[in-house]
Amino acid sequence: MTPWRLEIYDELGSTSDLCLERAHAGEAAGLGVLARRQVRGRGSRGRDWQDPGGNLAFSVLLRPEGEGTWPAGLWPFIASLAFYDALAPWIPDPACLRLKWPNDVLLDGRKAAGILIESGGDSARRWVVIGFGANLRAAPPIPGRDLACVAEYGPPPAPEIVAQGICDGLDRWMAVCAGAGFAPIRQAWLERAHPLGTRLVVRGESGQVEGSFEGLDAQGMLLLRCADGTRRISAGEILLLDRGAMAPPAGGGTAAAT
């Protein structure tokens, strides 16, 4: 189990920036930094993460042990599962809550939470900083984006409760991965994601491609069925074309989607 140490601040520029600073200074694994308000939050692809206050702004510092034991590609799935499990108790209808590859959490097809993962160091002192942002009390108004918040579905949890749930979930899913590898992580992620067959657009540096979601390969790449066959996607911005096709989570270990 990770020796978690939670630090709570009324206001910070960026929780991830503080974790990065502490990582470079030699801080041990298990640091968690929570800000009640974050004024310079960072999202994926260089976007700002807007925080009106009362939402979740939380980052953790981990130090993977053993060269090759924790490939960088595993962290989005481990972090997403921990995030999903921390938010699920506050959503009355589990069919509303879904994961989107590689690191978003959706409510009825609208983004409610996201993850930013940064890593570095050498083989002796590797570090991973994972930032978790969630709209708990309010979704910031951003032109052109339809965002969701947990408060639309019932009383929102305190950020501290969600942060502790994330830490518990990280311990749980890291233990699963350490014991059995990526296969059960992949299966659990698929069970919490939008259904197979969901129409997606993938935007990348070379343009965009449209297709139907076919799952994940053994390395966690997204499988997209296109007119010219199935493509393996390693990076890109994913947009859902049919947000309404949110089916209940698959049971009995049946993969339901990404």
C-alpha positions, 0 to 999 in steps of 0.5 A, a space after each residue: 500500500 502506498 504511504 499517502 500524505 495529503 496536503 490541502 491548500 486553499 489556493 494554488 497555481 497548479 497542484 501538478 506543478 507543486 508535485 513536479 517541484 517536489 518530485 525533482 526535490 526527491 519527495 517520496 511516493 505517496 504525496 497527494 496535493 489538493 487545492 480548494 481553488 486552482 488558478 493555473 490548472 493545466 489540461 491535456 494538449 496545452 489547454 487551461 483547466 478552469 476551476 471556479 472553486 468547489 471542484 476537484 483539483 488534485 494531483 499525486 506523486 508516484 515512483 514506479 519501481 523496477 525498470 519496465 515494470 510500469 510502462 507509461 501506457 498503463 497509467 491512463 487506465 489505472 488512473 481512469 479506473 481509480 477516478 471512475 470508482 471514486 466518482 461512481 458512488 455519487 452518480 445514482 444511475 451508473 449508466 450515466 458514467 463512462 470512461 473515454 479513451 484515453 483519460 476522460 470521465 463522461 456524464 451522459 456523454 459530456 466531459 465531467 473530469 479529466 486526467 493529466 499524466 507527466 513522468 520523468 526521472 532515471 531508472 533509479 528515481 523515476 516519477 509519475 505525477 497524475 493530475 485529476 480534475 473534476 467538475 463536482 459543484 459546477 462546470 465552467 462555461 467554455 464556449 463551444 464545449 458542453 461540460 457536465 458536473 456531478 451536482 446535476 445528479 445529486 449532492 456533490 461530494 467534498 473534494 477531500 472525499 473524492 481525493 481519498 477515493 482516488 488514492 484508495 483506487 490507485 492502490 487497488 488497481 496498481 495491486 491488480 496490475 502488479 499481480 496479473 498484468 494489463 489484461 484485467 485492467 483492460 477488461 475493467 476499463 472496457 466495462 466502464 467505457 462507452 459501448 462497442 460500436 460508438 461512432 468516434 472522430 479521432 483528431 491528430 496531427 495529420 488530420 482526423 479520421 472517423 469510425 466505430 469503436 472496436 475496443 483496445 488492443 493488448 497494449 491499450 491502443 484504441 481500435 477504430 473500425 474505419 471504411 478501409 479497415 481497423 486502425 490502431 490509434 496511439 494518440 489523438 483527441 477523441 470526439 463522440 458522435 453519438 453521445 446518446 448511446 451510453 449503455 449500462 456497464 457490462 456485467 460478468 466480465 464482458 467487455 462493453 466498450 471504450 
